[in-house]
């Protein structure tokens, strides 16, 4: 077995979760590897610090609870939210805008495709829940329409 092959085997062993390995080749070469400290890592993983929720997380939860009134328009995909068709254009809608079912509310860019998000409801925009250029997840509330 060549030095490069042994070194590669050692590197692979270091990156794996295995704690020991014994190999015997037909030509009589025997290799035995054992990771020391694997038990120590497991013990350290069991002692995790208690993390208090951040103010931002609490504020987002409160904001989500406040937007329960009205019809929610949610993101149908993960992507980037854009409130206007181009950086110099005016916004599709703003708070107070009257919309009809089928009107374009925004664009969500996903994988270099610009997806126009249409209103599912007739009414007035009472809240825009995300800001321009913000990443949105599937199901994230984008607008509230009453």
Helices and strands as residue ranges (DSSP letters): H 3-15, E 20-24, E 30-34, H 38-46, H 55-66, E 71-74, E 79-82, E 98-99, E 104-110, E 113-118, E 123-128, E 135-136, E 141-145
